Amino acid sequence: GQQLNQSPQSMFIQEGEDVSMNCTSSSIFNTWLWYKQDPGEGPVLLIALYKAGELTSNGRLTAQFGITRKDSFLNISASIPSDVGIYFCAGLSNYGQNFVFGPGTRLSVLP
Amino acid sequence: GAGVSQSPSNKVTEKGKDVELRCDPISGHTALYWYRQSLGQGLEFLIYFQGNSAPDKSGLPSDRFSAERTGGSVSTLTIQRTQQEDSAVYLCASSLQGAGGGYTFGSGTRLTVV
């Protein structure tokens, strides 16, 4: 079945640093989503991408839909402590009815 | 309601017992999904309901798992004869119509089988 890979699996950064993470697949997807999950909560949608090459921002977050349609990237600028959490990518294929989720990138921000 | 509501938030059960997990989606959302998140893992698709169509059960891991959605609103996920490997967070999500615009998730039910 379809699978997504996320890297890095985890990262420790200093407050104020920029963060980059990515999501790759062997399959083509038509929609990419990025979610953030805080401990004990459900994932919350951050950014949705619908077109290859699309670059979308949400505050300090910027995500891109890769031109091959097999990958997506999320950047966080000037990280703050509340950015701590697990970031999931999710992809929807042309004929899919449900999103496939990656295993997540766990972000820790050191003061 | 304002968000997706799941109950209970935590459930501890003995191996072999049946459990029922409830999801109350956002009012007006026709699509409802159940996912499972094992410790430190990503989200595993279980089942999808869309309106009055037959549900997509392709993600259910065994015949001990079943789900229903009554009146196009509230959904119940039932796990029969629970096993320790069923321990996980069970997340419900809903969307306005199909998956395209992304889901809104509930806070999940943390199931522990002892």
Interface residues (C-beta under 8 A of the other chain):
Chain A: L4 T31 L33 Y35 G40 E41 G42 P43 V44 L45 A48 F88 A90 L92 G96 Q97 N98 F99 V100 F101 G102 P103 G104
Chain B: V4 Y33 Y35 Q41 G42 L43 E44 F45 Y48 Q50 D56 G59 L91 A93 G98 A99 G100 G101 G102 Y103 T104 F105 G106 S107 G108
